[in-house]
Amino acid sequence: MKLTESMLRDFVTTELTIEEVCDLWTMTGFELEGITEVEGEKVLDINIMANRGDGASVLGLSREILAKDPSSQGTELYGHLADGWVASDEAEKSLETLTSVEIQIPDCTRYACRVFEGLSNGVSPGWVQERLRKVGQRPISLLVDLTNYVMLETGQPLHAFDLDKLDGQRIVVRSAKVGEKIKTLDGTTHDLKPDQMMICDATKAVAVAGVMGGEDSEVSAETTRCLLESAHFDHQSVRRTRKQLGLQTDASYRFERYVDPEGIVRALNRFAELLEDACGCTPVPGVIDVYPIKPVRKSINVRTERCSKMLGMVVTPEEVERYLTSLGSKLARNDSNFEVTPPTWRIDLEREDDYIEEVGRVHGYERIPEALPIGSTPVGGSHGLEAVIDRIREELLRCGLSQTISHSLRDSHTLDAGTARVSVRNPHSPEMALLRNSNLPCLADAALKNGGKDVHFFEIGHVFSTDIETVQLGILSTGSLDSVFWQTGVQTSADFYSLKGVLEKVMQAARVEMLVEKSIKPDTRLHPTRQAVIPGIGVFGQIHPDIAEQSDVPPETVLAEISLTALGKLATEDVQYHQVHRHPAARRDIAILVSKETPYATIEETVAKACGNQLERQWLFDVYEGKGIEPGFHSLAIALQFRKSGNFNDEEANQVRDLAVAALEELGAKLR
Amino acid sequence: MDQIQLLEKIVEEAIQGSTSTAELRAIELKYLGKSGELTGLMRGIGQLPPDEKPKFGAAVNEAKNRLQELLDGRVLELKSGEQAIQFEADKLDVTKPARVPRAGREHVLQQTFNKIKRVMGSMGFVYFDGPELEHFRYNFDALNYPPDHPAMDAQDTFYITDDLLLRTQGTAIQGRVFEEVKPPFRFFTVGRTFRNEAVDRTHSHTFHQIDVFMVDEGISMAHLKGTLGAFAREMFGEDVKVRFRPDFFPFVEPGVDYAISTSKLFNGRWVELGGAGLIHPNILERYGIDTERYSGFAFGLGVERIPMMAYGIDDLRHFLENDTRFLEQFA
């Protein structure tokens, strides 16, 4: 809502500077968007809250100043427009011979009009044009400019029809008929639907109620007789219709936010006054005012004590009474409580708490002290899945992986999971039409954004497939695992096993045992013979060479996709203490020749089973194949570490080792 | 005895003529060690007449001690010179680049999430993670949005179906909590929200929000201001002040927007952070909470605002683009 300083001064006499007035508005909820200087005058742009249509007028904004600042006074014009201004000419008879109004639907609760004859629709007075220009409106003609100007002053949208262009010279407010059309003032022709409210003449729609007039009944330079509409329309109906027709006007803006139904005749009278000043034309005596549905405003009990309790600062009954009265409510006092009837322009005042806000606003929110809540305090922070995710994220960082956070809305990608993508019905652009069903495309983008090599990223985020939303961990690791260093040495690169190691740490963080199995149904994004599944949890492996080529990431890249939602369900806090023996360990190394088809897990299990609980640890420390080794076989060097309560002598250690060797030989392995 | 004197003389000359500590160690081994020649003289003690034995033993030991002392002294003399040469040879260019451990880098938004979680957790607020793909009723109906209200216009929403949408506000978790939990309670969330907006330096269709709310007996605007103040001071510094201004959100009454000011960050200017208020009694009643007994507050703000203000980041787009040149600045 824009207004000029002089428009405000027409309504309010105040000692406040215009900047102080703007501060006052800001602190009462009508935020100053900006002050600009236009044609030598300050123009104020005020943001109107969605539930305060009354603020979209000089009248409404003036009321806020008068409620909060005792030094300010309303002018005579304010008094007229704020308080039941009825024109003195009451001879309705002559008017009724000229026109009539009929309301056929409940979405129009009041329709009033006046008629002006003998007009010459020239230009509006210079001061009106100037003020309209300053607030960003284009002067058009006397009649149109005055309707716009009175709307700025009072908040009541007015519409001027050329009475001679109305069939039957009368107004019917009704729903549109099936197949009916209207060409609005902006030159667009609309096909109308029966739930849209129209202002019609005897035969056709002449305006979209509360939104925009029709071209056919528009006032022009030739207009000599004008019917001036001032009506009240249901805010939801106006909003629905203007959205359906794709229109937005200053009138619909106000109707959507509610216009005072009691201000209708005052707006007509203000127009008549300004028109007479401008061209000496007086209206045909009388006002047609059809008012079938009067708003019922129920009174509410407002307790001073509850005001103080909710606001967290003490207010007195006298203050409550003063604040609410100054904003237009009617109060009946009962001890320290009040029976409050809201003003007709405020539909947002429905409950006691709404009035408490009014009391607080006028009393001043800056007077609210700070206090911390007491009472029952739960154990705050993350619990359950979220706490597990926190542990996993920290573990990944410790493993040297860096975190990415990416957009969820994306295009399709070759690394998408096989599940159905969820699509947005009204995307901002086609590249952002789908919700991700995997974090891997995001990670590939992040890798490429940062050079595509020597990157080790993870992302934890929500992913979506048809009506299932889960939290997923994605990992992309490629290139050197060492940071850049000038001394040449052995650089290790990310591969299947380095990724497997990271995942072991992840599982450890969740305190879930990690099972790794060969993929039965390989993931098509991964290398068919270099991938594995963690059953029920996820999949990992080297990228499929074709996918690597399509997505531009290096073919050595390894990827993992882990459902944290699934892992979180298995996660525990369990830690089992094992006794730490103080006796020294014994180590024996064995080298075996075994078929490459025998999974290492089988060898590991066999050794563990054979050695029993004296085996503290076993680890593979060398794998050799090639020269001297039969094709299809490889040599594995395995370290066995034994420990028990008491010292191991050589013979005992050898005995346990021999158990392992014997079991391995049964498996087809040969000791080297 | 001559034997002792002779050997002593040889060793003394050898020590005096030595030029390196290595040479001295060799001399020590050869003459003074366990199987050294001087020690070896003691083995001949058996053949001496009994009355000469003590005298001879004492003489050997005396010579040995004297020579050891001489040798140790000479080692000290030579050592500092030798080390100086070695240290010169060991010389490193300490200004050469380090071998940096490859450590994971946490995203700057995550760092902010963590800080928020720590602060709100320490005030007894429980973290709740809600879905990003949300039902219309949780995003709007449960939050007291009347059907067709213009407030819904301001946040053009991404719809999947008529019922499913990408949540436009973290506040959408409130209905989910109210359905499950009876007061008193304190909850908060930090999560992703979406609005159908064009992307530029200060707007994005995807961003993150904090939403904090509690219900208990006697909760007032003062508790809201106090909690916000404590939160803002943890996030932005000890001298932060909080200002309330009336504003309209369907889910709070009274509704405010709040601004903070701190001398350090914004030259004392008020900077608006987000919306807040007492939870609308319509919402409490919808979930069967007695509004005479209980009241609650809620506040929300955009997560990205926090690092943007704290670090002076001038472009919102950086946060979800994963450019390490950006992210490493906050590692």
Interface residues (C-beta under 8 A of the other chain):
Chain A: T26 M27 T28 G29 E31 M49 A50 N51 R52 Q236 R239 R240 E256 R257 K309 M310 L311 G312 M313 D348 R351 D353 D354 I356 E357 G360 R361 Y365 E366 I368 P369 E370 A371 L372 P373 G375 S376 T377 P378 V379 G380 G381 S382 H383 L385 E386 R393 L396 L397 R398 C399 G400 L401 S402 Q403 T404 I405 S406 H407 S408 L409 V422 S423 V424 R425 N426 P427 H428 M432 L435 C442 D445 A446 K449 N450 H456 F457 F458 G461 H462 F464 D467 E469 V471 L481 D482 S483 F485 W486 Q487
Chain B: K96 P97 R99 V100 P101 R102 A103 G104 R105 E106 H107 L109 Q110 K117 R118 M120 G121 S122 M123 G124 F125 V126 Y127 D129 P131 E132 L133 P147 D148 H149 P150 A151 D153 A154 F158 Y159 I160 T161 L164 L166 P184 F185 R186 R192 F194 N196 E197 A198 H205 T206 M214 D216 E217 G218 I219 S220 M221 A222 H223 L224 K225 G226 T227 G229 A230 V242 R243 F244 R245 P246 D247 F248 E253 P254 G255 V256 L278 H280 P281 N282 S295 F319 L320 E321 N322 D323 T324 L327
